[in-house]
Amino acid sequence: MLQKLITLMYYANKYYPEDLKIGMAFKDVISGDVGILAKRYNVMDGWPDAGPIWAWDIIWTGPCTNESNSNQPYTEMGILGMINAGRLELCND
């Protein structure tokens, strides 16, 4: 049963790393905040023996955003998980 659930979750993904681009905007469906992908970078860049872990800086604005949380880093897999789960809705899709 668990294997079947994992397989269904895998095929439910609509968005993948190559779909994320600088300037892509999305809305957090719970807070109402809107974020824009600003910069992609490898957090493991200084570690020559480690594989890449990609992250994005997101610039946020909206009702739950202030100066302390308007620029936040997120891993690429975390962003994709939130988009594919419906927590973030793309604004320019």
Secondary structure as UniProt FT lines:
FT   HELIX           2..12
FT   HELIX           17..19
FT   TURN            22..23
FT   STRAND          25..28
FT   TURN            29..31
FT   STRAND          34..42
FT   TURN            43..46
FT   TURN            48..49
FT   STRAND          54..61
FT   TURN            63..64
FT   TURN            67..69
FT   STRAND          71..75
FT   HELIX           76..85
FT   STRAND          88..90
//
